[in-house]
Amino acid sequence: MNAQQYFIITQKHFLFLLCLVCTIAFYGCIQSQQEKAQKQAIEGYMQGLFGGDLNKFVQYSSYGYALDSMNQRNLANLFVSAESTRAKINGGYKNVEILSITQPPISQEQDSQVQIQKSYDDSQYNDTNRDNKPMPTARANVRVVFGKGTLTSDIELVNYEANKWIINTMLTLK
């Protein structure tokens, strides 16, 4: 093997390693952005519900968002008022500790059901641009810290739009 062949082989290996490192870095960046958005949603939800911030509750809670979109923000305010009052009785909302976040993989059965549904919709409406994939979900185990105690619970997150997560669980201190 002469020097030119050695250089070509070395260059190919270098390019392969460079592509591999870039792919890993890109995947890690996407994961960290997703985790950051999930944590932001969890913290916003807790500040809204237990801290008494109606705007954050409406932004990060599927229930609050639904009530607000039906012009029933006053009902969302009732949830927030009740839970923030209960939180004050327990020493006030301090913070939330995110113990774990897991994302279930989409099973082949779910994926095939999506394809069947898409085929039905396409034939019914003749709209091939519709995307009927289920929204990505995640499950988080959290510990909500109050002045006089804690609440540990699992909550469900739903990715409803371009890395925007919303909490699809209603917690209560009852």
RAHU-V107220 format. One record per residue. N is the residue number from 1. RES is the residue in one small letter. D_FIRST is the distance of its C-alpha to the first C-alpha in Angstrom with 2 decimals. Layout:
# RAHU-V107220
[[N/RES/D_FIRST] [N/RES/D_FIRST]]
This chain:
# RAHU-V107220
[[1/m/0.00] [2/n/3.75] [3/a/6.79] [4/q/8.21] [5/q/6.25] [6/y/6.70] [7/f/10.15] [8/i/10.98] [9/i/10.47] [10/t/12.40] [11/q/14.90] [12/k/15.57] [13/h/16.26] [14/f/18.42] [15/l/20.33] [16/f/20.93] [17/l/22.30] [18/l/24.35] [19/c/25.87] [20/l/26.67] [21/v/28.37] [22/c/30.31] [23/t/31.48] [24/i/32.70] [25/a/34.41] [26/f/36.05] [27/y/37.32] [28/g/38.68] [29/c/40.42] [30/i/42.05] [31/q/43.18] [32/s/44.69] [33/q/46.52] [34/q/47.88] [35/e/49.00] [36/k/50.60] [37/a/52.51] [38/q/53.64] [39/k/54.87] [40/q/56.65] [41/a/58.41] [42/i/59.49] [43/e/60.79] [44/g/62.53] [45/y/64.17] [46/m/65.50] [47/q/66.76] [48/g/68.42] [49/l/70.04] [50/f/70.97] [51/g/70.98] [52/g/73.24] [53/d/71.00] [54/l/71.92] [55/n/69.36] [56/k/66.46] [57/f/67.94] [58/v/68.13] [59/q/64.58] [60/y/62.89] [61/s/65.15] [62/s/65.14] [63/y/68.88] [64/g/69.64] [65/y/67.62] [66/a/69.41] [67/l/72.83] [68/d/72.14] [69/s/71.00] [70/m/74.28] [71/n/76.26] [72/q/77.14] [73/r/75.76] [74/n/79.01] [75/l/78.05] [76/a/74.68] [77/n/76.66] [78/l/78.78] [79/f/75.71] [80/v/74.49] [81/s/77.97] [82/a/78.56] [83/e/75.25] [84/s/75.25] [85/t/78.83] [86/r/77.81] [87/a/74.93] [88/k/77.46] [89/i/79.63] [90/n/76.64] [91/g/76.13] [92/g/74.19] [93/y/70.61] [94/k/68.19] [95/n/64.63] [96/v/62.33] [97/e/59.60] [98/i/56.85] [99/l/55.99] [100/s/53.39] [101/i/52.27] [102/t/50.84] [103/q/49.90] [104/p/50.32] [105/p/47.64] [106/i/48.91] [107/s/49.39] [108/q/48.62] [109/e/52.38] [110/q/53.06] [111/d/50.29] [112/s/51.73] [113/q/55.22] [114/v/54.01] [115/q/52.57] [116/i/55.86] [117/q/57.89] [118/k/55.77] [119/s/56.22] [120/y/59.97] [121/d/60.21] [122/d/58.21] [123/s/60.47] [124/q/63.58] [125/y/62.91] [126/n/60.22] [127/d/58.30] [128/t/54.58] [129/n/53.78] [130/r/55.43] [131/d/53.27] [132/n/55.09] [133/k/52.62] [134/p/54.41] [135/m/54.34] [136/p/51.98] [137/t/53.95] [138/a/53.54] [139/r/55.76] [140/a/56.43] [141/n/58.28] [142/v/60.26] [143/r/62.84] [144/v/65.44] [145/v/67.09] [146/f/70.75] [147/g/73.05] [148/k/74.64] [149/g/71.97] [150/t/68.86] [151/l/68.07] [152/t/64.92] [153/s/64.01] [154/d/61.32] [155/i/61.15] [156/e/59.40] [157/l/57.48] [158/v/56.84] [159/n/54.39] [160/y/56.60] [161/e/54.77] [162/a/51.43] [163/n/51.01] [164/k/54.76] [165/w/56.07] [166/i/59.67] [167/i/61.41] [168/n/62.93] [169/t/65.00] [170/m/68.46] [171/l/69.08] [172/t/72.57] [173/l/74.20] [174/k/77.14]]
